[in-house]
Amino acid sequence: MTVSLLSLFGTASIGVYSLATDRMVVVPPQVPASRVRRLEEDLGVKAVRTNLGGSVLLGALACANSSGILLPHFVHEEEVEAIRSALDINATVMETRRTAYGNMVLANDRGAVADPTLNRKDLAEIADTLGVEVVPSEIAGLPYVGSLAAATNRGVLAHPLIREGERKVLEETLRVRVEVGTVNCGVPYVATGLLGNQHGAVAGSLTTGPELFIIGQALDVVKKDE
């Protein structure tokens, strides 16, 4: 299990462009094959290569765990089929005006925490898709919980200003320990620069040594030897 460094599209914000679970990593087809292989090796899963609605912002637009994936309403049918054909999971197109489900939902295989402004119907659909309990909450007093933390089945790394009550909600819902930290030399929007699963983690290329140490502890992985 490792933590490695990577950039995508010339930026360290790798979590904006891709997302990972214990069963897959979803990457835009525009990413070079060599970088896709790196992600597959470091995360121990096969890559699904697709855009979402023609966009490369996969990590912002979609949220997934091992059971399902939430997709924005403007996704193309062939993109949905690319995911379904690669993996037998629930792929739900959320027919709402909201689109950035990667920013609004934080999930692992045990639970999910969601933007508290989502309505009851949306929360129920998210629960059905991911196969877990969904609890509305904030992180650091902010509603876009999916961008403010990265969650795996081993742990959570969250925004440094998370409140104690919010930490308790995350730990009880996701059933893992919550640690705080940053990525990419001080960025507190952790998910924008971090991909992780039970096999390993990949951080944005600007992530510092001390940040890597904290990521390794939070997600229960170790820094890769250079």
Beta strands, then each sheet from edge to edge (+ up, - down):
strand 1: 2-6
strand 2: 19-20
strand 3: 24-27
strand 4: 46-49
strand 5: 63-64
strand 6: 68-71
strand 7: 90-93
strand 8: 105-107
strand 9: 112-114
strand 10: 134-136
strand 11: 149-151
strand 12: 156-158
strand 13: 178-180
strand 14: 194-196
strand 15: 200-204
strand 16: 222-223
sheet 1: 14+ 15- 1- 16-
sheet 2: 2+ 3- 4-
sheet 3: 5+ 6- 7-
sheet 4: 8+ 9- 10-
sheet 5: 11+ 12- 13-
end
